[in-house]
């Protein structure tokens, strides 16, 4: 699979200076963590779940979470587990047929199951049988040091028992102890100890901002991003501070969910500037984004990246293409990163950018440049004249 693999090669050639790379579930963890992109959540109760997975793959989704936790009621868990096993068996049969007769057929997205308890993990892996090979791993809710150890050990046991090369874990950081100021430092330290002991298994860390808001009876409106809710912005900053450092010890931390997908009554002006859409002659696209409350999503995606987050939890397919379009590296970013990382500049120094609009400092900007080149690898580099509106339009037309 690859990002923007659902659009034609001809269109990709027109859009990209450097196309996104292809990857599989067996690719290195650093590639998979960066490539998660818009991770689409779906309740495991959906009767046509296998067909839903294939449909979303055809629309550019490369990672999905099939949820047994908060998205379904307590009374539906047993039925959801049974449905999950049936749907995985169907996906496995279909994909085996494609692999045998059509080597160019689209690969399934990276599929994760969000469980409720550690005990579910080995039990589900056993019940999946041979179709467990289509499973990338598990999402671990309400993750802290005490629960996290049991969860991660359960993933390791499931992997060993099923014989698959790797089952990854994606902990969700969402407990009140992480939010409350008096317990946050120790909670972060405990999470850090736990995920570092299982570093080879932890693909990425996810933020449960809805649970953070719940602890204080808050809910952000579509006019506001997570960063406008100061109590949430503070904990995001501290999570990045402790768990996502650029010194080789950090993990990929993904952006919080955007809850809205239909127009709500507004208090503030739309956040989406008119000028890029006027230049491209697609003012109707701007209107549609605003009508579906996606201008707030676009603002939050930009703030996610500015604050050190990569990828995003999504609960609606309409959110996927905007996340991916804004994840593509611009030609200007790529040019700056290349200049900073040139071998002859290992000693440091300062230079004017090729775009002649900023100064690039080799040593302070090196970590940024390395992260930018990783993002360029998995999401591609836009051509010099190609902008976000072009990428978004191409993705939405499929």
C-alpha positions in Angstrom: 0.0 0.0 0.0 1.0 3.6 -0.3 -0.5 7.0 0.5 -2.4 8.4 -2.5 -2.2 4.9 -4.1 -5.9 5.1 -4.8 -5.4 7.9 -7.4 -4.1 7.1 -10.8 -0.3 7.0 -11.5 -0.8 9.8 -14.1 -2.4 12.1 -11.5 0.3 11.2 -8.9 3.0 12.1 -11.4 1.5 15.5 -11.9 1.2 16.2 -8.1 4.4 14.8 -6.7 8.1 15.8 -6.9 8.8 12.6 -5.0 6.0 10.0 -4.7 5.1 8.3 -1.4 6.9 5.0 -1.0 5.1 1.6 -1.0 5.0 -0.2 2.4 3.5 -3.3 3.9 2.8 -4.6 7.4 6.3 -6.1 7.3 8.0 -2.7 6.7 10.2 -1.3 9.5 8.3 0.1 12.5 9.7 3.6 11.9 8.0 3.6 8.5 4.7 2.2 9.7 4.5 4.6 12.7 5.0 7.6 10.3 2.7 6.2 7.7 -0.4 5.6 9.9 -1.9 8.8 8.7 -5.6 9.2 9.3 -6.4 6.1 11.4 -10.1 5.5 10.8 -12.1 3.9 13.7 -15.1 1.7 13.1 -17.3 -0.2 15.6 -16.7 -3.9 15.4 -20.4 -4.5 15.4 -20.9 -3.4 11.8 -22.5 -6.3 9.9 -20.5 -5.6 6.6 -17.3 -4.8 8.3 -15.1 -6.6 5.7 -16.8 -4.7 2.9 -16.3 -1.5 4.8 -12.6 -2.1 5.2 -12.2 -2.7 1.5 -14.3 0.3 0.6 -12.2 2.6 2.8 -8.9 1.1 1.4 -10.2 2.1 -2.0 -10.6 5.7 -0.7 -7.0 6.0 0.5 -7.3 4.7 4.1 -4.1 2.9 5.2 -4.8 2.2 8.9 -8.1 1.3 10.7 -9.1 0.4 14.2 -11.9 -2.0 14.7 -13.3 -1.0 18.1 -14.6 -3.3 20.9 -14.4 -0.5 23.5 -16.2 2.9 23.9 -17.8 2.8 20.4 -20.1 -0.1 21.4 -22.3 -0.8 24.4 -21.2 -3.2 27.2 -24.0 -5.6 26.2 -22.7 -5.9 22.6 -19.1 -7.0 23.3 -19.7 -10.7 22.9 -21.5 -10.3 19.6 -18.9 -7.8 18.3 -16.1 -10.3 19.0 -18.0 -13.0 17.1 -18.6 -10.6 14.2 -14.9 -9.5 14.2 -13.8 -13.2 13.9 -16.2 -13.8 11.0 -15.2 -10.6 9.2 -11.5 -11.3 9.5 -12.0 -14.8 8.1 -13.8 -13.2 5.1 -11.1 -10.7 4.6 -8.4 -13.4 4.8 -10.2 -15.6 2.2 -10.7 -12.7 -0.2 -7.2 -11.4 0.1 -5.7 -14.8 -0.4 -7.7 -15.0 -3.7 -6.4 -11.6 -4.8 -2.8 -12.5 -3.9 -3.1 -15.7 -6.0 -4.7 -14.2 -9.1 -4.1 -10.5 -9.0 -0.7 -9.6 -7.5 -1.4 -5.9 -8.2 -4.6 -5.9 -6.1 -4.8 -3.4 -3.3 -3.4 -4.6 0.1 -5.6 -4.4 3.2 -5.0 -1.4 5.5 -3.1 -1.9 8.7 -5.8 -3.4 10.9 -5.9 -3.0 14.7 -8.4 -4.1 17.3 -9.2 -1.9 20.2 -9.9 -4.1 23.2 -11.2 -3.5 26.7 -9.1 -5.9 28.8 -5.8 -7.7 28.5 -7.6 -11.0 28.6 -9.3 -10.3 25.3 -6.0 -10.1 23.4 -4.8 -13.7 23.4 -8.4 -15.0 23.3 -9.1 -13.0 20.1 -5.8 -14.0 18.5 -6.7 -17.6 19.1 -10.2 -17.3 17.7 -9.0 -15.5 14.6 -7.0 -18.6 13.7 -5.1 -18.2 10.4 -6.7 -14.8 9.7 -4.6 -13.3 12.5 -2.0 -12.7 9.8 -4.2 -9.8 8.6 -4.0 -8.2 12.1 -1.4 -5.5 12.6 -1.9 -5.3 16.4 -4.0 -4.0 19.2 -5.1 -0.6 20.6 -4.8 -0.5 24.4 -7.2 1.9 26.1 -6.9 3.7 29.4 -3.2 3.0 29.4 -1.1 3.6 32.5 1.8 1.8 34.1 -0.2 -0.8 36.1 -2.6 -1.7 33.2 0.0 -1.2 30.6 2.3 -4.0 31.7 -0.6 -6.6 31.6 -1.7 -5.3 28.2 1.8 -5.4 26.6 2.5 -8.8 28.0 -0.8 -10.1 26.6 0.2 -8.8 23.1 3.5 -10.5 23.4 1.8 -13.8 24.4 -0.7 -13.5 21.6 2.1 -13.0 19.1 4.1 -16.0 20.3 1.0 -18.3 20.4 -0.2 -17.2 16.9 3.2 -17.5 15.2 2.9 -14.2 13.3 6.1 -12.2 12.9 4.8 -9.1 14.9 1.8 -7.8 16.6 2.1 -4.1 17.5 0.6 -2.2 20.3 -0.8 1.4 20.3 -1.5 2.6 23.8 -4.1 5.3 24.3 -3.2 7.9 26.8 -6.5 9.1 28.3 -6.6 8.5 32.1 -7.6 11.1 34.6 -4.2 10.6 36.4 -2.5 11.8 33.3 -4.7 14.9 33.1 -4.7 15.9 36.8 -1.8 18.1 37.6 -0.9 16.5 41.0 -0.5 13.0 39.4 0.7 13.9 35.9 4.4 13.7 36.4 4.3 10.3 38.0 1.8 9.0 35.5 4.0 10.1 32.6 7.1 8.6 34.3 5.2 5.3 34.7 4.0 5.3 31.1 7.5 6.1 29.9 9.0 3.2 31.9 6.4 0.8 30.6 6.6 1.7 26.9 10.4 1.8 26.9 10.6 -1.8 28.3 8.5 -2.8 25.3 9.9 -0.3 22.7 10.1 -2.8 19.9 6.3 -3.5 20.2 4.9 0.0 20.7 4.2 1.4 17.3 2.7 4.7 18.3 1.0 6.5 21.2 -2.5 7.8 20.8 -4.2 10.7 22.7 -7.7 10.3 24.1 -8.7 13.9 24.2 -12.4 13.1 24.5 -11.7 11.4 27.8 -9.5 14.3 29.0 -12.4 16.7 28.3 -14.9 14.3 30.0 -12.9 14.5 33.3 -13.9 18.2 33.5 -17.3 18.0 31.8 -15.9 19.8 28.7 -16.5 19.4 25.0 -14.9 21.6 22.4 -17.1 23.2 19.7 -16.3 23.0 15.9 -15.1 26.5 16.2 -12.3 25.4 18.5 -9.3 23.0 18.2 -8.0 20.9 21.0 -5.3 23.5 21.5 -7.9 26.1 22.4 -8.9 24.1 25.4 -6.0 25.0 27.7 -6.3 22.1 30.1 -6.1 19.7 27.1 -3.3 21.7 25.4 -1.3 21.5 28.6 -1.4 17.7 28.8 -0.6 17.3 25.1 2.5 19.5 25.6 3.6 17.4 28.5 3.1 14.1 26.7 5.2 15.3 23.8 7.8 16.7 26.2 8.3 13.3 27.9 7.4 10.7 25.3 8.2 12.2 21.9 11.6 13.7 22.1 13.8 13.9 19.0 16.9 12.5 20.6 16.1 8.9 19.7 14.1 8.1 22.8 10.8 9.4 21.6 7.7 7.7 20.2 5.3 8.8 17.5 2.3 10.5 19.1 -0.8 10.8 17.0 -3.3 13.7 16.9 -6.6 13.7 18.8 -9.9 12.8 17.2 -12.0 15.5 15.5 -15.7 14.8 16.5 -17.6 16.9 13.9 -18.8 16.1 10.4 -22.0 18.1 9.9 -22.6 21.8 10.1 -23.3 23.3 13.5 -24.4 26.8 14.4 -21.3 29.0 14.5 -20.2 31.7 16.9 -17.0 32.6 15.0 -15.9 33.2 11.4 -14.7 30.2 9.4 -11.0 29.5 9.9 -10.2 28.6 6.3 -8.6 31.4 4.3 -10.3 32.2 1.0 -7.2 33.0 -1.1 -5.8 29.5 -1.8 -9.2 28.4 -3.1 -9.6 31.5 -5.3 -6.2 30.9 -6.8 -7.2 27.3 -7.7 -10.7 28.3 -8.8 -12.4 25.9 -6.4 -14.3 28.2 -4.1 -17.1 25.6 -4.0 -14.6 23.2 -2.3 -13.9 25.7 0.5 -17.7 26.2 1.0 -18.2 22.4 1.3 -15.4 22.1 3.8 -16.9 24.9 5.9 -20.4 23.4 5.7 -19.1 20.1 7.0 -17.1 21.8 9.8 -13.8 20.7 8.3 -12.2 24.1 8.5 -11.7 23.5 12.2 -10.2 20.1 11.4 -7.7 21.6 9.0 -6.6 24.1 11.6 -6.2 21.4 14.2 -4.1 19.2 11.8 -1.7 22.1 11.3 -1.5 22.6 15.0 -0.9 18.9 15.6 2.2 19.0 13.4 3.4 22.2 14.9 3.2 20.6 18.4 5.0 17.4 17.4 2.2 15.1 16.6 1.9 13.0 13.4 -1.2 11.2 12.1 -4.7 11.5 13.6 -7.5 9.5 15.0 -10.6 9.8 12.7 -14.2 8.7 13.2 -15.5 9.7 9.8 -14.2 8.9 6.3 -14.6 12.5 5.3 -11.7 13.4 7.6 -9.1 11.1 5.9 -8.2 13.0 2.8 -7.7 16.3 4.6 -5.3 14.6 7.0 -3.3 13.0 4.3 -3.3 16.1 2.0 -1.9 18.2 4.9 0.7 15.5 5.7 2.4 15.8 2.3 5.7 17.6 2.5 5.8 20.8 0.5 8.6 21.4 -2.0 9.8 24.2 0.2 10.0 22.1 3.3 11.9 19.4 1.3 14.3 21.8 -0.1 15.1 23.2 3.4 15.5 19.7 4.9 17.8 18.6 2.0 20.0 21.7 2.5 20.3 21.2 6.3 21.2 17.5 6.0 23.9 17.8 3.3 27.0 15.8 4.5 29.3 18.8 3.9 27.3 20.8 6.5 27.8 18.3 9.4 29.9 21.0 11.1 26.9 23.3 11.4 26.4 26.9 10.2 23.7 29.1 8.9 22.5 29.6 5.3 19.8 31.3 3.4 17.1 28.9 2.2 16.8 28.1 -1.5 13.4 29.9 -1.4 15.3 33.0 0.0 12.6 33.6 2.7 14.3 32.2 5.8 17.5 31.2 7.4 18.3 27.5 7.9 20.5 26.7 10.9 22.1 23.3 10.5 22.4 22.1 14.1 19.2 23.5 15.6 17.1 22.4 12.6 18.6 19.0 12.0 16.0 17.0 14.0 13.2 18.9 12.2 14.9 18.0 8.9 15.2 14.4 9.7 11.5 14.1 10.7 10.6 16.0 7.6 12.5 13.6 5.4 10.7 10.6 7.1 7.4 12.3 6.4 8.5 12.9 2.8 9.2 9.2 2.4 5.8 8.0 3.4 3.6 10.9 2.3 5.6 12.2 -0.6 6.8 15.6 -1.7 4.6 17.9 -3.6 5.8 19.6 -6.8 6.8 23.2 -6.4 3.6 24.6 -7.9 1.3 22.0 -6.1 -0.5 23.0 -2.9 -2.8 21.5 -0.4 -5.9 22.4 -2.4 -4.6 20.4 -5.4 -3.8 17.4 -3.2 -7.2 17.6 -1.5 -9.1 17.9 -4.7 -7.3 14.9 -6.3 -8.0 12.7 -3.2 -11.7 13.7 -3.1 -12.3 13.1 -6.8 -11.7 9.3 -6.5 
